Amino acid sequence: MKKGLMLFLLLCGASLLSRAQSLEEVIRLAQDSTVTAFQSRYEWESAQARNAQFEALRKPQLNLHFKPNYYRMIIDPFRDYVYLRNFDRFSASAQLMLTQKVLPFGGDAYVGTQALWSEYFTRDNQNRPRDFVATPLIVGYQQALLGYNPFRWEKAAEDQRLEAARKEYSTRLYLIAEESAKRYFRLVCAQGRVDMCERTRRTADTLYAIAREKAGIAMITLAELRSLELQRLNATNALLSARNEEKLARESLAAYLRVDESFFREGRLEIPTRTREIRLTPEDALQLARSGSPVVQQRQTALTEARGLQEKARKERGVKVGVDLNIGMQQINDHFLGAYKNPQFYMLGAVTLTVPLLDHGAARKGHAAAAAWQEREEQALREAERALQEDVLTTLENLRSHEQLLQMTQEAVAMADDVFELTAENYANGLCDINTYSLAQTRRDNAYNQHLTALAGYWTTYYHLLTLTQHE
């Protein structure tokens, strides 16, 4: 450990109490207790549940549908002909159907059974024959738009959406660590300034007491005595201001961690004694940032969805072909059990062709809109990657600059302490004037402030780099 850093730690930690909180402990507490941590955890669990629902819906689905229906037919409100009667019709249908998405093709296959009961009622209460239509077995396949597979695009987008949610959750934890580091070092700097101001006031009190003794025997002028008195008053005011800043910083950190303010009042925060070595090259950092960025992943998801819509619009621009093919067994009878006797085999094939003869360019314009949106999402993805690259490279450069500045300010702190102690001793012995002493004190205070600022800047930048690369 260098002499300057050791001296700084001794000076700033002169009043250490029995309990100290480290940065790692604060970050661990924040990732467990902050509101953002709870919200991020719930969002991730919600994303997992949505993905599980999506995967479940791609598996076979068995459903029972029951549909009662009432129908009233009025031919003439005043007359009821024999051959053209007013009547009421009540029907009910039940269907048990097993469906499965055919993922390689984009349609739905189904197999099941169904039954239909119809009952007619006339105004003269003469019941007409009831009908039972039974379909013991039905097997079929339907697809709304041949040549387009929506399931493939849905699967690709859903996988990317889940991956984006996972990266978002991981990034939120790093952001919590980054915010914790900011508030942590705000309190560290505030505590360091309080220590510095207390030391300055003690020195001012000592020199003022010496000056009063010298003034009694006419060794210093009244102007110098009043200057020292003013310096003592300024040191007291600076200490009050530093304590107020420490109180605000402590309240900010405690509020973020959702703990009582007294949690940090009983102990001091530990100051990291060493910087952490950066082993990432710019190329490695960029690769890690791209692979772990939720913003880039979200843009890729949006681009996949846009490409799926563009392909669908392109297929719909020409002739649209849909199919519904099914085969089965069916019978009609006026008795329920009779409807299940001697079922007849049938085959049904329905092919729908939609030819846009006159749509005023709707299909073409819809495809143009989908294509433009795809271009927009591609541009948004490139912009997100560009902004991420700029952030990563800037953060790397700032981190190296802060590391150099931190080493230089450590040396400046050690030198400023030596100079001030020597100047204070010389002034006490009458070897220099008050101006020289004040200048040495100002330089020492500036050195400490610069070191505290460099310390906070280095660690907040370091944790921001972790947020971008998610790499320890």
C-alpha positions in Angstrom: 0.0 0.0 0.0 1.4 3.4 -0.9 2.3 5.9 1.8 -0.3 8.5 0.5 -3.2 6.1 0.6 -2.3 4.7 4.0 -2.0 8.3 5.4 -5.4 9.1 3.8 -7.0 6.1 5.4 -5.5 6.8 8.8 -6.7 10.4 8.6 -10.2 9.7 7.3 -10.6 6.6 9.5 -9.3 8.1 12.8 -12.7 7.8 14.5 -13.7 4.3 13.2 -16.3 2.6 15.4 -16.8 -1.0 16.1 -18.9 -1.9 13.0 -18.1 -1.0 9.3 -20.0 -1.7 6.2 -18.2 -2.7 3.0 -19.3 -1.9 -0.5 -19.9 -5.5 -1.3 -22.2 -5.9 1.8 -24.2 -2.8 0.8 -24.6 -4.1 -2.8 -25.7 -7.5 -1.5 -28.3 -5.8 0.8 -29.5 -3.6 -2.0 -30.0 -6.5 -4.4 -32.1 -8.2 -1.8 -34.2 -5.4 -0.4 -34.6 -2.4 -2.7 -37.9 -1.8 -4.5 -36.2 -2.1 -7.9 -34.9 -5.6 -6.9 -38.4 -6.7 -6.0 -39.9 -5.3 -9.2 -37.2 -6.8 -11.3 -37.7 -10.2 -9.7 -41.5 -10.1 -10.3 -41.0 -9.0 -13.9 -38.6 -11.9 -14.5 -41.0 -14.4 -12.9 -43.9 -12.9 -15.0 -41.8 -13.3 -18.2 -41.0 -16.9 -17.3 -44.7 -17.6 -16.7 -45.7 -16.1 -20.1 -43.1 -18.2 -21.8 -44.4 -21.3 -20.1 -47.9 -20.4 -21.2 -46.6 -19.9 -24.8 -45.0 -23.3 -24.8 -48.0 -25.0 -23.2 -50.3 -23.6 -26.0 -48.1 -25.2 -28.6 -48.8 -28.7 -27.1 -52.0 -30.7 -27.7 -55.1 -28.9 -26.4 -58.3 -30.8 -25.4 -61.4 -28.7 -25.0 -65.1 -29.4 -24.5 -67.4 -26.9 -26.1 -71.1 -26.7 -25.3 -73.4 -24.3 -27.1 -77.2 -23.9 -26.5 -79.0 -21.9 -29.1 -82.6 -20.5 -29.4 -84.0 -19.4 -32.7 -87.5 -17.9 -33.5 -88.8 -17.8 -37.0 -91.7 -15.5 -37.8 -93.1 -15.7 -41.3 -96.4 -13.9 -40.7 -97.4 -12.5 -37.3 -101.1 -12.9 -37.9 -101.5 -16.2 -39.9 -100.0 -19.6 -39.5 -100.2 -21.6 -42.8 -99.9 -25.3 -42.8 -97.1 -25.2 -45.3 -95.4 -22.2 -43.9 -95.5 -22.1 -40.1 -94.1 -19.8 -37.5 -91.9 -21.8 -35.3 -89.3 -21.8 -32.5 -86.2 -23.8 -32.7 -84.0 -24.8 -29.8 -80.7 -26.6 -30.3 -77.7 -27.6 -28.4 -74.3 -28.8 -29.5 -71.4 -30.4 -27.7 -68.0 -30.9 -29.1 -64.9 -32.6 -27.7 -61.9 -31.6 -29.7 -58.2 -32.3 -29.5 -56.1 -29.8 -31.4 -52.4 -29.5 -32.2 -50.5 -26.8 -33.9 -48.6 -28.3 -36.8 -45.4 -26.3 -36.3 -43.5 -27.2 -39.5 -46.4 -26.0 -41.7 -48.3 -23.3 -39.9 -51.7 -24.9 -39.6 -53.8 -26.7 -37.0 -54.7 -30.4 -36.9 -57.7 -31.6 -35.0 -59.5 -34.8 -34.0 -62.6 -35.1 -32.0 -66.3 -35.9 -31.7 -69.5 -33.8 -31.7 -73.2 -34.1 -31.4 -76.1 -31.7 -32.3 -79.7 -31.8 -31.0 -82.5 -29.7 -32.6 -86.1 -29.3 -31.4 -88.8 -27.4 -33.2 -92.0 -25.9 -31.7 -95.0 -24.4 -33.6 -97.8 -22.1 -32.5 -100.4 -24.8 -32.3 -98.1 -26.8 -30.0 -97.6 -29.5 -32.6 -94.0 -30.6 -32.3 -92.1 -31.2 -35.4 -89.6 -34.1 -35.6 -86.4 -33.5 -33.6 -83.1 -34.0 -35.1 -79.9 -35.6 -33.7 -76.7 -35.2 -35.7 -73.9 -37.3 -34.4 -70.3 -37.2 -35.6 -68.4 -39.9 -33.6 -65.1 -39.1 -35.3 -63.8 -36.1 -37.1 -60.2 -35.6 -38.2 -59.0 -32.5 -40.1 -56.4 -29.9 -40.8 -56.9 -26.2 -41.5 -54.6 -23.3 -42.4 -55.7 -19.8 -43.1 -52.9 -18.8 -45.4 -50.8 -21.4 -47.3 -47.1 -20.6 -47.7 -46.9 -18.6 -44.4 -46.0 -20.2 -41.1 -46.8 -17.9 -38.2 -45.7 -20.4 -35.6 -42.1 -20.2 -36.8 -42.0 -16.4 -36.3 -43.9 -16.6 -33.0 -41.4 -19.1 -31.7 -38.4 -17.0 -32.8 -39.8 -13.8 -31.3 -40.9 -15.5 -28.0 -37.4 -17.0 -27.5 -35.8 -13.7 -28.0 -38.4 -12.0 -25.8 -37.6 -14.4 -22.9 -33.9 -13.9 -23.5 -34.5 -10.1 -23.4 -36.3 -10.5 -20.1 -33.5 -12.5 -18.6 -30.9 -10.0 -19.7 -33.1 -7.2 -18.4 -33.3 -8.9 -15.0 -29.5 -9.4 -14.9 -28.9 -5.8 -16.0 -31.3 -4.5 -13.3 -29.2 -6.2 -10.6 -26.1 -4.6 -12.0 -27.9 -1.2 -12.1 -28.7 -1.7 -8.5 -25.1 -2.3 -7.7 -24.2 0.8 -9.7 -26.7 3.0 -7.9 -25.6 1.6 -4.6 -22.0 2.4 -5.4 -23.0 6.0 -6.2 -24.8 6.5 -3.0 -22.1 4.6 -1.0 -19.3 6.8 -2.2 -21.4 9.9 -1.7 -21.5 9.0 1.9 -17.8 7.9 1.9 -16.8 11.3 0.5 -19.1 13.1 3.0 -17.5 11.2 5.9 -14.1 12.0 4.6 -14.9 15.7 4.4 -16.2 15.6 7.9 -13.0 14.1 9.1 -11.0 16.7 7.2 -13.1 19.6 8.5 -12.8 18.2 12.1 -9.0 18.0 11.7 -8.9 21.5 10.2 -11.0 22.9 13.1 -8.7 21.2 15.7 -5.7 22.7 14.0 -7.4 26.2 13.9 -8.3 25.9 17.6 -4.7 25.0 18.5 -3.1 27.8 16.4 -5.6 30.3 17.7 -4.8 29.4 21.3 -1.1 29.8 20.5 -1.7 33.1 18.8 -3.6 34.5 21.8 -0.6 33.6 24.0 1.7 35.4 21.5 -0.6 38.4 21.4 -0.4 38.7 25.1 3.3 39.3 24.9 3.0 41.3 21.6 4.7 38.7 19.4 2.0 38.9 16.7 -0.2 41.7 15.4 -3.9 42.1 16.1 -4.6 41.6 12.4 -3.0 38.1 12.5 -5.0 37.2 15.6 -8.2 38.3 14.0 -7.3 36.3 10.8 -6.8 33.2 12.9 -10.1 33.8 14.7 -11.8 34.2 11.3 -10.1 31.0 10.1 -11.4 29.2 13.2 -14.9 30.4 12.5 -14.7 29.4 8.9 -13.5 25.9 10.0 -16.5 25.6 12.3 -18.9 26.6 9.5 -17.3 24.2 7.1 -17.6 21.4 9.6 -21.3 22.1 10.1 -21.9 22.1 6.3 -19.9 18.8 6.0 -22.0 17.2 8.7 -25.2 18.3 7.0 -24.0 16.8 3.7 -23.1 13.6 5.5 -26.6 13.4 7.0 -28.2 13.8 3.6 -25.9 11.2 2.1 -26.6 8.8 4.9 -30.4 9.3 4.6 -30.2 8.8 0.8 -28.3 5.5 1.1 -30.6 4.2 4.0 -33.7 5.1 2.0 -32.5 3.3 -1.1 -31.6 0.2 1.0 -34.9 0.4 2.9 -33.1 0.4 6.3 -33.2 2.8 9.2 -30.9 5.7 9.2 -29.2 4.5 12.4 -27.9 1.5 10.4 -25.1 3.7 9.1 -24.9 5.9 12.1 -23.3 3.3 14.3 -20.3 2.5 12.0 -18.2 3.8 9.2 -18.1 2.8 5.6 -15.0 1.0 4.4 -12.9 2.6 1.7 -11.6 0.2 -0.9 -7.9 0.1 -0.6 -7.1 -1.1 -4.1 -8.4 -0.6 -7.6 -9.5 -3.6 -9.6 -7.5 -4.7 -12.6 -9.1 -4.2 -16.0 -8.5 -7.3 -18.1 -10.9 -6.5 -20.9 -9.8 -5.3 -24.3 -12.2 -2.9 -26.1 -13.1 -5.8 -28.5 -13.9 -8.1 -25.6 -15.9 -5.5 -23.8 -17.9 -4.7 -26.9 -18.7 -8.4 -27.5 -19.8 -8.9 -23.9 -21.9 -5.7 -24.0 -23.7 -6.8 -27.2 -24.4 -10.3 -25.9 -25.7 -9.0 -22.6 -27.5 -5.9 -23.5 -31.3 -6.1 -23.0 -31.8 -3.0 -25.2 -30.1 -4.7 -28.2 -32.0 -7.9 -27.5 -35.4 -6.1 -27.4 -34.5 -4.4 -30.7 -33.7 -7.8 -32.2 -37.1 -9.1 -31.0 -38.9 -6.2 -32.5 -37.0 -6.8 -35.8 -38.0 -10.5 -35.8 -41.6 -9.5 -35.3 -41.4 -6.9 -38.1 -39.9 -9.5 -40.5 -42.7 -11.9 -39.7 -45.3 -9.2 -40.5 -43.5 -8.3 -43.7 -43.5 -11.9 -44.9 -47.2 -12.2 -44.0 -48.1 -9.0 -45.9 -46.1 -10.2 -48.9 -48.0 -13.5 -49.0 -51.3 -11.6 -48.7 -50.4 -9.3 -51.5 -51.3 -11.8 -54.2 -53.8 -14.7 -54.3 -54.6 -15.9 -50.7 -55.2 -19.6 -50.4 -56.7 -21.3 -47.3 -57.7 -24.9 -46.7 -59.9 -26.8 -44.3 -59.8 -30.6 -44.9 -61.5 -33.1 -42.7 -62.8 -36.6 -42.8 -65.1 -38.5 -40.4 -68.2 -40.5 -39.6 -71.7 -38.9 -39.4 -75.3 -39.9 -39.0 -78.7 -38.1 -38.6 -81.7 -39.6 -36.7 -84.7 -38.5 -34.7 -83.4 -40.5 -31.8 -80.2 -40.0 -29.9 -78.9 -43.6 -29.9 -80.1 -44.0 -33.5 -77.8 -41.2 -34.6 -74.8 -43.4 -33.5 -76.0 -46.4 -35.5 -74.6 -47.0 -39.0 -72.5 -43.8 -39.2 -71.6 -42.9 -42.7 -68.1 -42.0 -43.8 -67.6 -38.6 -45.3 -64.8 -36.4 -46.7 -64.9 -32.7 -46.7 -62.5 -30.4 -48.5 -62.7 -26.7 -48.4 -60.3 -24.5 -50.3 -60.7 -20.7 -50.1 -59.2 -18.5 -52.8 -59.2 -14.7 -52.3 -58.2 -12.8 -55.4 -57.8 -9.0 -54.9 -59.6 -7.7 -58.0 -60.2 -4.3 -56.7 -58.8 -3.3 -53.3 -57.4 0.1 -54.3 -53.9 -1.0 -53.6 -54.6 -2.0 -50.0 -52.6 -5.2 -50.1 -49.7 -3.5 -51.9 -49.7 -0.6 -49.5 -49.9 -2.9 -46.5 -46.8 -4.7 -47.7 -45.0 -1.4 -48.3 -45.9 -0.3 -44.7 -44.6 -3.6 -43.3 -41.4 -3.3 -45.3 -40.9 0.2 -44.1 -41.5 -0.8 -40.5 -38.9 -3.6 -41.0 -36.4 -1.0 -42.2 -37.2 1.1 -39.3 -36.5 -1.7 -36.8 -33.2 -2.5 -38.6 -32.2 1.1 -38.3 -33.2 1.1 -34.6 -31.1 -2.0 -34.0 -28.1 -0.4 -35.6 -28.5 2.7 -33.6 -28.8 0.8 -30.3 -25.6 -1.1 -31.1 -23.9 2.2 -32.0 -25.0 3.9 -28.8 -23.9 0.8 -26.8 -20.5 0.8 -28.5 -20.0 4.5 -27.7 -20.9 4.0 -24.1 -18.6 1.0 -23.6 -15.6 2.7 -25.2 -16.2 5.9 -23.3 -16.6 4.1 -20.0 -13.3 2.1 -20.6 -11.5 5.3 -21.3 -13.0 7.1 -18.3 -12.1 4.2 -16.1 -8.5 4.3 -17.1 -8.4 8.0 -16.6 -10.0 7.8 -13.2 -7.5 5.1 -12.2 -4.5 7.4 -13.1 -6.1 10.3 -11.4 -6.7 8.3 -8.3 -3.0 7.3 -8.1 -1.9 11.0 -8.7 -4.3 12.3 -6.0 -3.0 9.7 -3.5 0.5 11.2 -4.0 -0.9 14.7 -3.8 -2.7 13.9 -0.4 0.6 12.6 1.1 2.5 15.6 -0.2 -0.1 18.1 1.0 -0.2 16.6 4.5 3.6 16.8 4.8 3.7 20.4 3.6 0.8 21.4 5.8 2.3 19.8 9.0 5.6 21.5 8.3 4.0 24.8 7.6 1.9 24.6 10.7 4.9 23.9 12.8 6.9 26.7 11.2 4.0 29.1 11.8 3.8 28.0 15.4 7.5 28.7 15.8 7.2 32.1 14.0 9.1 31.0 10.9 6.4 31.9 8.4 3.4 34.2 8.2 -0.4 33.6 8.2 -0.7 33.8 4.4 1.8 30.9 4.0 -0.1 28.8 6.5 -3.5 29.5 4.9 -2.2 28.7 1.5 -0.8 25.3 2.8 -4.2 24.6 4.4 -6.1 25.4 1.2 -3.8 23.2 -0.9 -4.3 20.3 1.6 -8.1 20.6 1.5 -8.0 20.8 -2.3 -5.9 17.6 -2.4 -8.3 15.7 -0.2 -11.4 16.9 -2.1 -9.8 15.9 -5.4 -8.9 12.5 -4.0 -12.4 11.9 -2.7 -13.8 12.9 -6.1 -11.4 10.7 -7.9 -12.3 7.8 -5.6 -16.0 8.1 -6.2 -15.5 8.6 -9.9 -13.4 5.5 -10.3 -15.7 3.1 -8.5 -18.9 4.4 -10.0 -17.4 4.2 -13.5 -16.1 0.7 -12.7 -19.6 -0.5 -11.7 -21.1 1.2 -14.8 -18.7 -0.9 -16.9 -19.9 -4.0 -15.0 -23.5 -3.0 -15.9 -22.6 -2.8 -19.6 -20.5 -5.9 -19.9 -21.9 -8.0 -16.9 -18.4 -9.3 -16.4 -16.5 -9.6 -13.1 
